[in-house]
Amino acid sequence: MCYLKIVDPTCNVQAEEDHFAIVALQARRFEDLPIIQRCGDIIRIHRAEYNYKEDQHYFKLNMSYSSSWALFSADDEVAPEVIRDDGDDFTYRAYAFSGKQYNFENQDQKLLRSIRSWNKNYMSKNHVIIQEMYTPLEEAKLEEGDFNVVAKITQIVHRDQYTSDLRLKDISKATWFLTVSRRKFPRLQENTIIKIRSVNIDKETERDNCLELAPHSNIMTFVPFSKLIKDLDLKISMNPEKTDKFLCSKPILTEPVIKTKTFGKYADLPMSTLSEIYDDSSNKEKVFKTRFYVLEMTPKVVDDFVENYVPKDISG
């Protein structure tokens, strides 16, 4: 299941009001659902079941039958998900859609232009994501369940090709850390405002102020003409506060701590120091669990590293 909050010129969120329509999509496969990573982008849905209840508009799509959807960029620029070929024009091309293909005719171009024009005016004059929709980071520890966050990414550390560690700060000047999937959230960049949907406090890590995503969590950026990001960008400083310096007070680590978990039969092993492992000669056949910091790698250039350890007489 995927649930979306949408607005258009007929269902317009006024200033500080929370008024929208709900789109519920059901599919047998996760790949058949739209992955929307930017607040302000445009969705087109076909063959939806409509319902109106308690002053709320509902649209239900069943992707196993005849329903369909297509995602379009809110501006004329090509979305990052689209691969641009020389000479091709992606202004009216969806960057993601259900099924193998979709129809887009002349009247759709006119409608898309109209929606983009209204959307730019609307997003530039309204916050859309109002304060009641998210929790300030300084109050995060008071939350018992999952909550939403709107914050600026002040630092990104790429752990490997799959995951990244983020340092987040919001208008409350609190700093928190979060580990995310690079493949699931490819748009994230430093000094950008993001909205995190459904996040929890990571209680298993030894480090303070760490957040944890759930499988259903989502991270969204905002269109460049958003009033919200322009206002928050001025209020959230990139300069480190006293809290930042305290959280990163270790002389070696000035970035989010990389944490891993031990599973299986080694999960309950006690933590051993390196000195305990090396000082006892009877421990050669034992299995240990330890934690340490890498202070330096020598040589520092990868080419030199390979040259040192690969025999020179190996050809090819």
Residue pairs with C-beta under 8 A, 6 or more apart in sequence:
1 24
1 25
1 26
1 33
2 24
2 25
2 27
2 33
2 34
3 22
3 23
3 24
3 25
4 22
4 23
4 24
4 25
4 34
4 36
4 43
5 20
5 21
5 22
5 23
6 20
6 21
6 22
6 23
6 43
7 13
7 19
7 20
7 21
7 122
7 128
8 21
8 115
8 118
9 115
9 118
11 19
11 20
11 21
11 57
12 19
12 122
13 19
13 20
13 122
13 126
13 128
14 126
15 126
16 127
16 130
18 130
18 132
18 133
21 56
21 57
21 58
21 59
22 56
22 57
22 58
22 59
23 43
23 45
23 48
23 59
23 60
23 61
24 58
24 59
24 60
24 61
25 33
25 34
25 60
25 61
25 63
25 67
25 69
26 60
26 61
26 62
26 63
26 64
27 33
27 62
27 63
27 64
28 63
28 64
32 63
32 98
33 63
34 43
34 69
34 71
34 96
34 98
35 96
35 184
36 43
36 71
36 218
36 220
37 185
37 186
37 187
37 218
37 219
37 220
37 221
38 74
38 79
38 187
38 220
38 221
38 222
38 223
39 128
39 129
39 195
39 220
39 221
39 222
39 223
39 226
40 74
40 119
40 123
40 128
40 222
40 223
40 226
41 71
41 72
41 73
41 74
41 79
41 223
42 71
42 72
42 73
42 74
42 112
42 115
42 116
42 119
43 69
43 70
43 71
43 72
44 69
44 70
44 71
44 72
44 94
44 108
45 59
45 61
45 67
45 68
45 69
46 67
46 68
46 69
47 61
47 65
47 66
47 67
47 68
48 59
48 60
48 61
48 67
49 59
49 60
49 61
49 62
50 57
50 58
50 59
50 60
51 57
51 58
51 59
51 60
52 58
61 67
61 68
61 69
63 98
67 98
68 97
68 98
68 99
68 102
69 97
69 98
70 94
70 96
70 97
70 98
70 102
70 104
71 79
71 94
71 95
71 96
71 97
72 92
72 93
72 94
72 95
72 112
73 79
73 95
74 116
74 119
74 120
74 123
74 223
75 116
75 120
75 223
75 224
75 225
76 91
76 116
78 84
78 90
78 95
79 95
80 186
80 187
81 95
81 96
81 186
82 90
82 93
82 95
84 90
92 104
92 108
92 109
92 112
93 104
94 102
94 104
119 223
120 223
120 225
122 128
123 222
123 223
123 225
123 226
123 227
124 225
124 226
124 227
125 227
126 227
127 227
127 228
127 231
128 226
128 227
128 228
129 150
129 195
129 228
133 148
133 150
134 147
134 148
134 149
134 150
134 195
135 143
135 147
135 148
135 149
136 170
136 171
136 172
136 174
137 149
137 151
137 168
137 169
137 170
137 172
137 174
137 175
137 176
138 172
138 173
138 174
139 172
140 147
140 149
140 174
140 176
140 201
140 211
141 201
143 201
145 200
146 198
146 199
146 200
146 214
146 217
147 198
147 199
147 200
148 195
148 196
148 197
148 198
148 199
149 168
149 170
149 176
149 195
149 196
149 199
149 211
150 170
150 193
150 194
150 195
150 196
150 228
150 232
151 168
151 169
151 170
151 176
151 193
151 194
151 196
151 236
152 168
152 169
152 170
152 191
152 192
152 193
152 194
152 232
152 233
152 236
152 238
153 166
153 167
153 168
153 188
153 189
153 190
153 191
153 192
153 194
154 167
154 168
154 169
154 175
154 190
154 191
154 238
155 166
155 167
155 190
155 255
155 256
156 164
156 165
156 166
156 167
156 188
156 189
156 190
157 164
157 165
157 255
157 256
158 164
158 182
159 165
159 179
159 258
161 182
162 181
162 182
162 183
163 179
163 180
163 181
163 182
164 179
164 180
164 182
164 188
165 177
165 178
165 179
165 255
165 256
165 257
165 258
166 177
166 178
166 179
166 180
166 188
166 256
167 175
167 176
167 177
167 244
167 255
167 256
168 175
168 176
168 177
168 178
168 194
168 211
169 175
169 176
169 236
169 237
169 241
169 244
170 232
170 236
171 232
171 235
171 236
173 237
173 241
173 243
174 209
174 243
175 209
175 241
175 243
175 244
175 247
176 209
176 210
176 211
177 207
177 209
177 210
177 211
177 256
177 257
178 196
178 199
178 210
178 211
178 212
178 213
178 256
179 212
179 213
179 256
179 259
180 188
180 213
180 219
185 219
187 221
188 194
188 219
188 221
191 238
192 221
192 229
193 221
193 222
193 228
193 229
193 232
193 233
193 236
194 219
194 220
194 221
194 222
195 219
195 220
195 222
196 211
196 213
196 217
196 218
196 219
197 217
197 218
197 219
197 220
198 213
198 214
198 216
198 217
198 218
199 211
199 212
199 213
199 214
199 217
200 211
200 212
200 213
200 214
201 210
201 211
201 212
202 210
202 211
202 212
204 261
205 257
205 259
207 257
207 259
208 247
209 247
210 259
213 219
222 228
222 229
240 248
248 254
248 255
252 293
252 295
253 293
261 267
262 269
262 289
266 287
266 289
269 287
269 288
269 289
270 289
271 289
271 290
271 291
272 288
272 289
272 290
273 290
274 290
274 292
277 283
277 288
277 290
297 305
299 305
299 308
